Amino acid sequence: MSTPTGDGSTGTTARPERGHGLYGSRPGEDLLRSGAAELAGTFVLVLAGTAAAVAAALSDPPVYDLLAIVLAFGLALTALVAALGHVSGCHLNPAVTLGLAATGRFPWRAVPAYLVAQLAGGVLAALAVWAAHSGTGPDVVAPSTTVPADGVSDGRAFFVEALITFVLVLVVISVATDERVHAAVAPVAVGAALAVCVVVGAPVTGGAVNPARALGPAVVSGQFDSLWLYLLAPVVGGVLAAVVYARLLAPAEAPSPEGGS
């Protein structure tokens, strides 16, 4: 589209250059702003699910159930991707950041800033939930901690957390980096993927899918049982998903219309 320029001539309307990070972001640029977005986004994401889980456990009769917790996580991520995706890539999860870095889609020099922001956001969210329940001790956050269900070994829990994070990160990278996917689809797809992952994992592991989500309530409540697997398993699943997409799916061409050349 042509528009008049300042000197009276006709020029082309300038549009902001789209980056090559998630959701058109520019990875590694302006780490202060990106870090702030990651901290704020992770705070809101963990706050939504943690507050719903604590409310479900404390209210009698229960105000919320598992469906409400699932919706809290899924809807929060949907909104955050739409709001912050262009700023920082809206990783909000160390598994996403490390998966992208391992496959060359995110600069390693920016990884520490993102991880610190994400983990800090998770802890601050858990502190906010504690503060919301005035007059109670920090163990009020305990119902939102993720631990293996009764009878579930650490090994099985590790597998489930790695598996569901694999699914989430595969969807994130697929819809957020491939230009063949319409931008409007990304927030809904990513939010839905997180909701599905929590549904699958909740009965077995609590469905953390995110080291920052697991760390925050654990630090505030002082419950560190099996925390190591919630920090490591999602990273394993996320890196594997990124490698699978980079090696097997990213090079694929979109199907040609029937009868086309």
C-alpha positions in Angstrom: 0.0 0.0 0.0 1.4 3.4 -1.0 1.2 6.4 1.2 2.5 10.0 0.9 5.9 10.5 2.4 7.1 13.5 4.3 8.6 15.1 1.1 5.4 14.8 -0.9 6.5 11.7 -2.8 4.7 8.3 -2.6 6.3 5.5 -0.6 5.4 2.1 0.8 3.9 1.9 4.2 6.5 0.5 6.6 5.6 -2.5 8.7 7.4 -3.9 11.7 9.8 -6.6 10.6 8.6 -10.0 11.9 11.2 -11.8 14.0 12.1 -15.5 13.7 11.3 -16.5 17.3 8.1 -17.8 18.7 5.0 -15.8 17.5 7.2 -13.5 15.5 9.3 -12.4 18.4 13.0 -11.5 18.1 14.9 -13.8 20.4 17.8 -12.4 22.2 16.9 -8.8 21.7 16.1 -6.4 24.6 16.6 -9.1 27.3 15.3 -6.7 30.0 11.9 -6.3 28.3 11.8 -10.0 27.3 12.7 -11.1 30.8 10.1 -8.9 32.3 7.5 -10.4 30.0 8.6 -13.9 30.9 8.4 -13.2 34.6 5.0 -11.5 34.4 3.6 -14.2 32.1 4.9 -17.1 34.2 3.5 -15.4 37.3 0.0 -15.2 35.8 0.1 -18.7 34.4 1.2 -20.3 37.7 -1.1 -18.0 39.7 -4.1 -19.1 37.7 -3.6 -22.8 38.2 -2.2 -22.7 41.7 -5.0 -20.5 43.0 -7.6 -22.8 41.5 -6.0 -25.9 43.0 -5.7 -24.3 46.4 -9.3 -23.1 46.3 -10.5 -26.6 45.2 -8.7 -28.1 48.2 -9.7 -25.6 50.9 -13.4 -24.9 50.1 -16.1 -27.1 51.6 -18.1 -27.9 49.7 -15.6 -27.7 46.9 -15.9 -24.6 44.7 -13.7 -26.0 41.9 -12.8 -29.4 40.6 -10.1 -30.7 38.2 -11.9 -29.3 35.2 -11.7 -25.8 36.7 -8.0 -26.2 37.3 -7.5 -27.5 33.7 -9.4 -24.5 32.3 -7.5 -22.1 34.5 -4.2 -23.2 33.1 -5.4 -23.5 29.5 -7.2 -20.2 29.3 -4.4 -18.4 31.1 -1.9 -19.6 28.5 -4.2 -18.8 25.6 -4.5 -15.2 26.8 -0.8 -14.8 27.6 0.3 -16.1 24.2 -2.0 -13.6 22.5 -0.8 -10.8 24.8 3.0 -11.5 25.2 3.9 -13.8 22.3 5.3 -11.0 20.2 7.4 -9.6 23.1 9.4 -12.5 24.4 8.0 -15.5 22.5 5.9 -16.3 25.6 8.0 -19.4 26.6 6.9 -19.3 30.2 8.5 -22.7 30.7 12.2 -23.7 30.9 11.4 -26.8 28.9 10.4 -24.6 25.9 13.4 -22.3 26.3 15.9 -25.2 26.5 14.3 -27.1 23.7 14.5 -24.1 21.4 18.1 -23.4 22.4 19.2 -27.0 21.9 18.0 -26.9 18.3 19.4 -23.5 17.5 16.1 -21.6 17.5 17.0 -19.5 20.5 20.3 -18.0 21.5 22.1 -19.7 24.5 23.2 -16.3 25.8 19.6 -15.4 26.5 18.8 -18.7 28.2 19.9 -17.7 31.8 17.7 -14.5 31.7 14.7 -16.5 30.6 15.2 -19.3 33.1 15.6 -16.9 36.0 12.6 -14.9 35.0 10.4 -18.0 34.6 11.5 -19.6 37.9 11.1 -16.4 39.8 7.6 -15.9 38.3 6.6 -19.3 39.5 7.8 -18.6 43.1 6.2 -15.2 43.2 2.9 -16.7 42.0 2.9 -19.2 44.8 3.7 -16.4 47.3 0.8 -14.4 46.0 -1.6 -17.4 46.5 -0.3 -17.7 50.1 -0.8 -13.9 50.6 -4.4 -14.2 49.3 -5.2 -16.7 52.0 -4.6 -14.2 54.9 -3.9 -15.7 58.3 -2.7 -19.1 57.1 0.8 -20.5 57.0 2.7 -21.2 53.8 1.6 -24.8 53.8 -1.8 -23.5 52.5 -0.1 -23.7 49.1 0.7 -27.4 49.6 -2.4 -28.7 47.8 -1.1 -27.2 44.6 2.3 -28.9 44.7 2.8 -31.7 42.2 3.8 -35.1 43.6 3.3 -38.6 42.2 0.0 -40.2 43.1 -0.1 -43.0 45.6 1.5 -46.1 44.2 3.2 -44.2 41.3 7.0 -44.7 41.2 9.3 -41.8 40.4 10.3 -43.6 37.2 6.7 -43.8 36.0 6.1 -40.2 37.0 9.2 -39.1 35.2 7.9 -40.8 32.0 4.5 -39.2 32.2 6.0 -35.7 32.8 8.4 -36.1 29.9 5.6 -37.4 27.7 3.1 -34.6 28.3 5.8 -31.9 28.0 6.9 -33.5 24.7 3.3 -33.0 23.5 3.1 -29.4 24.7 6.4 -28.3 23.3 5.8 -30.0 20.0 2.5 -28.1 19.6 4.2 -24.8 20.7 7.0 -25.1 18.2 4.8 -26.3 15.4 2.2 -23.5 15.6 4.5 -20.7 16.7 7.4 -21.0 14.3 5.9 -22.4 11.1 4.7 -19.6 8.8 2.2 -22.0 7.2 0.2 -21.9 10.4 -2.1 -18.8 10.7 -1.0 -16.6 13.6 -4.5 -16.5 15.1 -4.5 -20.2 15.6 -1.4 -20.3 17.9 -2.9 -19.0 21.2 -5.9 -21.4 21.0 -3.8 -24.4 20.0 -1.2 -23.8 22.7 -3.7 -23.2 25.4 -5.7 -26.4 24.4 -2.5 -28.4 24.3 -1.7 -27.4 27.9 -5.2 -28.3 29.0 -5.0 -31.7 27.4 -1.5 -32.3 29.0 -2.8 -31.4 32.5 -5.8 -33.8 32.0 -3.5 -36.6 31.0 -1.0 -36.0 33.7 -3.0 -34.9 36.7 -4.2 -38.3 37.9 -0.6 -39.7 37.8 1.8 -36.8 38.6 -0.4 -33.7 39.1 0.4 -32.6 35.6 3.1 -30.0 36.1 4.4 -29.9 32.5 6.6 -27.0 33.6 9.5 -26.8 36.1 8.5 -23.2 37.1 5.0 -24.4 37.9 6.4 -27.2 40.1 9.1 -25.2 41.8 6.9 -22.2 43.0 4.5 -24.1 45.2 7.3 -26.5 46.4 9.5 -23.6 47.6 6.7 -21.8 49.4 5.1 -24.8 51.0 8.5 -26.5 51.8 7.4 -29.7 50.2 10.3 -31.0 48.0 9.3 -34.6 47.5 10.3 -35.8 44.0 10.8 -32.2 43.0 13.9 -33.3 41.0 11.8 -35.2 38.5 9.5 -32.2 37.9 12.5 -30.1 37.1 14.3 -32.6 34.9 11.6 -34.7 33.1 9.9 -31.7 31.4 13.3 -30.5 30.1 13.9 -34.0 28.6 10.5 -34.0 27.0 10.8 -30.5 25.7 14.3 -31.0 24.2 13.2 -34.2 22.5 10.1 -32.5 21.0 12.3 -29.7 19.7 14.7 -32.2 18.1 11.9 -34.2 16.5 10.3 -31.1 15.0 13.6 -29.8 13.7 14.8 -33.0 12.2 11.6 -34.6 11.0 8.7 -32.1 10.7 10.1 -28.7 10.0 11.6 -29.7 6.5 8.3 -31.0 5.3 6.5 -29.2 2.6 2.8 -28.3 2.8 0.6 -30.7 0.7 0.0 -29.5 -2.8 -3.6 -28.9 -3.9 -5.0 -31.9 -5.7 -4.2 -31.7 -9.4 -1.7 -29.0 -8.9 1.8 -29.1 -10.3 
